[in-house]
């Protein structure tokens, strides 16, 4: 079989947008079966610092490297919580560690998530998902992660009472369908150790998003440089055209934002809209902005858009602001809006309004609404 260069390039390009496609890093070898657990002292999202000695009373210790943004890691969150619940009275301790450097995560790697991997976002994730296990942050030096050698998120390391590694690998073999799991490998390992028996399978392949080591920060810089070069334009639109775009006959989830250069809150929130667009635009999503500036201020509006690097579909309304809100209110079923800017709607294909906000958006709320519609697993 001849593997053509074009085929190799295609596969490599897919890795940018398929979080579950893993190329293992070989710089930091995975801890070997039988090796002692490396010590750690890391901050947790609950305000405490944790070290290996904090779990010394446990008969079995599971250390799980996971993160916020990876859809595979997200798919296993509830199963990890269930493991904690099932074994909490049996002498088993669990601790999760995020190995990722948030400054090494590109915005377009976040298209399946509502947040990235910063410590503050970890706190939000843990609260939102009601984690019942310590969730620790290792991004400052990544020294703990380097010592354990996780290759993907999630990656499970299970230690016996003497803190020797007895299992390393996946939670189970079906990341998409927990109801169809046939090989609950992590659970099997824990149960064997509690029973004083050998672990039936000591090592399995992991699967998920590659660890974001600090040396990947250059990729983030490259992405921002590339986005800065994208063309920014603005077109005039009348009532009929705005009505048509609100009806959303496309196959994309459409975020529509009405703004103006003279609107202070609009200018403040605009960078968040650009970030949201960069996160999700490679999926079935698009951002459309509509300037409510006077048509004679078109160049001023364009200058602002260029300053914001808003390489989206940008329109300026050809008529008055009152007329624009007449169109918006008609589309919203005649519900009278205040006319205040900014004004934002999230519209599903077919015209269903998923989210509507007068005034500044909460970016996290919008991202969560987007994920609800598009899903947080890759396709």
C-alpha positions in Angstrom: 0.0 0.0 0.0 1.4 3.4 -1.0 0.6 6.2 1.4 0.5 9.5 -0.5 1.7 12.8 1.0 -1.7 14.4 0.3 -3.3 11.7 2.5 -0.9 12.4 5.3 -1.5 16.1 5.1 -5.3 15.5 5.3 -5.0 13.4 8.4 -2.8 15.9 10.1 -5.2 18.7 9.3 -8.1 16.8 10.8 -6.3 16.7 14.1 -6.7 20.4 14.5 -10.5 20.0 14.7 -11.1 16.5 16.1 -10.3 16.7 19.8 -10.5 12.9 20.1 -7.8 12.3 17.6 -4.7 11.7 19.7 -1.0 11.9 18.8 0.9 10.9 21.9 3.7 13.1 23.2 6.8 11.0 23.8 8.7 13.7 25.8 7.3 12.6 29.1 7.0 8.8 29.4 3.9 7.3 31.1 4.6 5.9 34.5 5.3 2.2 34.4 3.2 -0.5 36.1 4.7 -1.1 39.6 6.3 2.4 39.9 5.7 4.4 43.0 3.2 7.3 42.9 5.1 10.6 42.4 4.4 13.1 45.1 2.7 16.4 44.4 1.5 19.6 46.1 -1.1 21.4 44.0 -3.9 23.9 44.6 -7.5 22.6 44.3 -10.5 24.5 43.2 -11.9 24.3 46.7 -9.1 26.6 48.0 -7.0 23.8 49.6 -3.6 22.5 48.7 -3.3 18.8 48.2 -0.4 16.4 48.4 0.0 12.6 48.1 0.0 12.3 51.9 -3.5 13.7 52.1 -4.7 10.4 50.7 -2.5 8.1 52.9 -5.4 6.4 54.6 -6.9 5.2 51.4 -6.6 1.5 50.4 -6.6 2.5 46.7 -5.9 5.8 45.1 -7.1 6.9 41.6 -5.3 9.9 40.1 -7.1 11.0 37.0 -5.7 13.6 34.6 -8.5 15.4 33.0 -9.5 19.0 32.0 -12.4 21.3 31.2 -12.4 21.8 27.5 -11.9 18.3 26.0 -15.2 16.7 24.9 -13.9 13.2 25.8 -13.0 14.3 29.3 -16.5 15.9 29.6 -18.0 12.6 28.4 -16.5 10.8 31.4 -17.2 13.4 34.1 -20.4 11.7 35.3 -18.9 8.3 35.2 -16.0 9.5 37.4 -18.4 11.0 39.8 -20.3 7.7 39.9 -17.1 5.8 40.7 -16.4 8.2 43.6 -19.9 7.6 44.9 -19.7 3.9 44.6 -16.4 3.5 46.3 -16.5 6.4 48.9 -17.1 4.0 51.8 -14.7 1.3 50.6 -11.4 3.1 51.2 -10.9 4.4 47.7 -9.7 8.0 47.1 -10.0 9.9 43.9 -8.2 13.1 42.8 -8.3 14.8 39.4 -5.5 16.9 38.0 -5.7 19.2 35.0 -2.3 19.0 33.2 -3.0 21.6 30.6 -1.4 25.0 30.2 -4.3 27.3 29.4 -2.0 29.6 27.4 -1.3 26.6 25.1 -5.0 26.0 24.2 -6.1 27.7 21.0 -9.6 29.2 20.8 -10.5 27.0 17.9 -9.7 24.0 20.1 -12.6 25.1 22.4 -15.4 24.5 19.9 -16.8 21.6 21.9 -16.7 23.4 25.2 -18.1 26.4 27.1 -14.7 27.2 28.7 -11.0 26.7 28.6 -8.6 25.3 31.3 -7.6 28.3 33.4 -7.8 27.8 37.2 -10.7 30.2 37.5 -12.6 28.3 34.8 -11.8 25.0 36.6 -13.6 26.4 39.6 -16.6 27.3 37.5 -16.6 23.8 35.9 -16.4 22.0 39.2 -19.2 24.0 40.7 -21.4 23.8 37.6 -21.0 20.0 37.3 -20.9 19.4 41.1 -17.6 17.5 41.2 -17.4 15.2 44.2 -13.6 14.9 44.0 -10.6 17.2 44.4 -9.8 19.0 41.2 -6.2 20.2 41.1 -4.3 22.7 38.8 -0.9 21.8 37.5 -0.4 24.4 34.8 2.1 26.6 36.5 5.0 24.1 36.1 3.4 20.9 34.8 6.0 19.1 36.8 3.5 16.6 38.3 2.0 15.9 34.9 5.5 15.3 33.5 6.2 12.9 36.3 3.1 10.8 35.7 3.2 11.2 31.9 -0.5 11.3 30.8 -1.0 11.2 27.1 -4.6 12.3 26.8 -7.5 13.6 28.9 -8.8 11.7 30.6 -5.9 9.3 31.7 -6.4 7.2 34.8 -3.6 6.0 37.2 -4.7 3.6 39.9 -2.4 2.8 42.9 -2.5 0.1 45.5 -2.2 0.7 49.3 1.6 0.8 49.0 1.1 3.4 46.3 2.5 1.3 43.5 0.9 1.7 40.1 -1.4 -1.2 39.3 -3.5 0.2 36.4 -3.1 2.9 33.8 -5.3 3.8 30.9 -8.9 4.5 30.2 -12.0 4.7 32.4 -13.8 2.3 30.0 -13.9 1.4 26.3 -17.0 3.5 25.2 -16.6 7.2 25.6 -19.8 8.0 23.7 -22.3 5.5 25.2 -22.0 4.8 28.9 -25.0 2.5 28.6 -23.1 0.2 26.2 -19.9 -0.1 28.2 -18.6 -3.7 28.2 -15.2 -3.3 29.7 -15.2 -1.0 32.8 -11.5 -1.2 33.2 -10.9 1.4 35.9 -13.7 -0.1 38.0 -12.4 -3.6 37.5 -9.0 -2.6 38.6 -10.3 -0.9 41.8 -12.4 -3.9 42.7 -9.5 -6.3 42.2 -7.2 -4.3 44.4 -9.9 -4.0 47.2 -10.3 -7.8 47.0 -6.5 -8.4 47.2 -6.4 -9.8 43.7 -4.2 -9.0 40.7 -5.7 -6.4 38.4 -7.1 -8.3 35.4 -5.9 -5.8 32.8 -3.0 -3.5 33.9 -2.7 -1.2 30.9 -5.1 0.0 28.3 -4.9 2.5 25.5 -6.3 5.9 26.5 -8.3 8.1 24.1 -9.0 11.8 24.2 -7.4 15.2 23.7 -3.6 15.5 23.8 -2.1 17.2 26.8 -1.5 20.9 26.2 2.2 21.3 27.2 3.6 24.8 27.6 5.7 24.4 24.4 2.4 24.5 22.4 2.0 28.2 23.3 3.6 29.2 19.9 0.6 27.6 18.2 -1.7 30.0 20.0 0.4 33.0 18.9 0.3 31.7 15.3 -3.5 31.4 15.4 -3.9 35.0 16.6 -1.5 36.3 14.0 -3.4 34.4 11.3 -6.8 35.8 12.5 -5.4 39.3 12.5 -4.8 39.0 8.8 -8.4 38.0 7.9 -10.3 40.6 5.9 -13.0 42.6 7.6 -15.9 44.1 5.7 -19.3 45.7 6.2 -22.4 45.7 3.9 -25.6 47.7 3.9 -28.8 45.8 4.7 -32.4 46.8 4.6 -35.4 45.6 6.5 -36.2 42.7 4.1 -32.6 41.4 4.3 -32.5 41.6 8.1 -35.9 39.8 8.3 -34.5 37.1 6.1 -31.3 36.6 8.1 -33.4 36.4 11.3 -35.5 33.6 9.7 -32.2 31.6 9.5 -32.8 29.3 6.6 -29.2 28.1 6.9 -28.0 24.9 8.5 -26.0 27.0 11.1 -26.7 28.2 14.6 -26.7 32.0 14.2 -25.7 34.5 16.8 -27.0 38.0 15.8 -25.7 41.0 17.6 -27.0 44.6 17.2 -24.5 47.3 18.2 -23.3 50.8 17.5 -20.0 52.7 17.7 -21.6 55.2 20.1 -22.8 52.4 22.5 -20.4 51.9 25.4 -21.6 48.5 26.5 -21.5 47.3 22.8 -17.8 48.2 22.6 -17.1 46.5 25.9 -18.7 43.2 25.0 -17.5 43.1 21.4 -14.2 41.2 22.1 -16.3 38.5 23.8 -18.3 38.0 20.6 -15.1 37.8 18.5 -13.8 35.1 20.9 -17.1 33.2 20.7 -16.9 33.3 16.9 -13.3 32.0 16.9 -14.3 29.1 19.2 -17.2 27.8 17.2 -17.0 29.0 13.7 -15.5 25.8 12.3 -18.7 24.0 13.4 -22.3 24.7 12.4 -22.2 28.3 13.7 -21.9 31.8 12.5 -21.8 35.3 14.0 -23.6 38.2 12.3 -23.3 41.7 13.5 -25.6 44.6 12.6 -24.5 48.1 13.2 -27.3 50.5 14.2 -25.0 53.5 13.3 -26.3 56.1 10.8 -25.4 55.0 7.3 -23.2 58.0 6.9 -21.0 56.6 9.7 -20.4 53.3 7.8 -16.6 54.0 7.6 -16.5 54.7 11.4 -18.3 51.4 12.0 -15.9 49.5 9.7 -12.9 51.0 11.4 -14.1 49.7 14.8 -14.8 46.3 13.3 -11.2 46.2 11.9 -9.8 47.2 15.2 -11.7 44.2 16.8 -10.6 41.9 13.9 -14.3 41.0 13.4 -13.9 38.9 10.3 -17.5 37.9 10.5 -20.6 38.8 8.5 -21.0 42.5 9.3 -24.0 44.6 8.3 -25.1 48.2 8.8 -28.8 48.9 8.8 -29.9 51.2 6.0 -32.9 52.7 7.9 -33.5 54.2 11.3 -32.8 52.4 14.6 -36.6 52.5 15.3 -37.2 50.6 12.1 -34.6 48.1 13.0 -36.2 47.3 16.3 -39.6 47.1 14.6 -38.1 44.3 12.5 -36.6 42.6 15.5 -39.8 42.8 17.5 -41.9 41.5 14.7 -39.6 38.5 14.5 -39.8 38.0 18.2 -43.6 37.6 18.0 -44.5 41.2 18.5 -42.8 41.4 21.9 -41.8 45.0 22.6 -38.1 45.4 23.3 -36.7 48.5 25.0 -34.6 49.5 22.0 -31.5 49.4 24.2 -28.2 48.3 22.7 -26.5 45.9 22.6 -29.1 43.4 21.6 -28.3 39.8 21.0 -30.2 36.7 19.7 -29.2 33.1 19.2 -31.3 31.6 16.5 -31.4 28.0 15.5 -31.8 26.9 11.9 -35.5 27.4 11.0 -35.8 30.6 13.0 -36.3 29.4 16.6 -34.9 31.9 19.1 -32.8 30.0 21.6 -31.5 33.0 23.6 -32.4 36.7 23.6 -30.7 39.4 25.6 -31.1 43.2 25.8 -27.9 44.7 27.2 -24.5 43.1 27.7 -24.3 39.3 27.4 -22.7 37.0 29.9 -20.3 35.2 27.6 -20.5 31.9 29.6 -24.3 31.9 29.4 -24.1 32.3 25.6 -21.5 29.6 25.2 -23.5 27.2 27.3 -26.5 27.9 25.1 -24.5 27.2 22.0 -23.2 23.9 23.4 -26.7 22.9 24.3 -27.7 23.1 20.7 -24.6 21.9 18.9 -23.5 19.3 21.5 -20.2 18.9 23.2 -19.0 15.8 21.4 -17.1 15.9 18.1 -18.8 14.7 14.9 
